[in-house]
Amino acid sequence: MSGHSKWASIKHKKGALDAKRGKLFSKIIKELSVAARLGGGDPDGNPRLRTVVAKAKEANMPADNIKRAIQKGTGELPGVVLEEFIYEGYGPAGVAMLVEAMTDNRNRTTARVRSLFSKGGGSLGEAGCVAWMFSKKGFITVNKEDIAEEKIFDLAIEAGAEDVKTEETSYEITTEPGDFESVITALKKRGVTPAYAEVTMVPQSYVSLAESEARQVLRLVENLEDDEDVQQVYANFDIPEEIMAEISD
């Protein structure tokens, strides 16, 4: 599928826009609190929390905000109890979608997500309807100009990566979730900073979209991500570069 804009790459390109919407901090704060509640407030002993703390620092979140979010999760400070769960459904053109949410009111969030799917030309499905199409993986992209192909391949595989693919302007590294941090560490020791790095849900296959379908699906994704209770949206669509260029202009 070389030469195409898969969803993980599209998410990377959308990162700056997400930050401008002013919703990034609130979503990270929820992630910090839930990770701390489930695994404890010490990042050294809580891999999930360690990953979210790194994400918060990358977004330039103040240290005090990070500390308070963790303390709310551990109960050291008062705060609402957040529940996390996943919605499954279909977007336009039969695109499979997973929607991760964190909320203190599941009924409210379910109603809003169902409405967004309906208005966006999709439908909310039953649990298990599309989850089987995705696998949890570490996904890392590195700019080609930062390291030679043979070096990135050897470095990543030795550090525990599952696969390394060469795309037009970058390398795409896939890992098992447990090997994600070791690969990141190995890259940084060699002076290579990933352009994008996240433990994500990777589709087993992709639906290639025409321009009109791509616009519809991206609109639905953006509307879902704008919801304050939605943390992440994963989808199995693939947009050819020429169509992505048209949409981006």
Buried (B, 14 or more C-beta within 10 A) or exposed (E): EEEBBBBBBBBBEBBEEBEEEEBBBEBBBBBBBBBBBEBBBEBEEBBBBBBBBBBBEEBEBEEEBBBBBBBBBBEEEEBEEBBBEBBBBBBBBEBBBBBBBBBEEEEEBBEBBBEBBEEBBBEBBEEEBBBEBBBEBBBBBBBBEBBEEEEBBEBBBEBBBBEBEEBEEBBBBBBBBEBBBBBBEBBEEEEBEBBBBBBBBBBEEBBBBEBEBBBBBBBBBBBBBEBBBBBBBBBBBBBBEEBBEEEEE
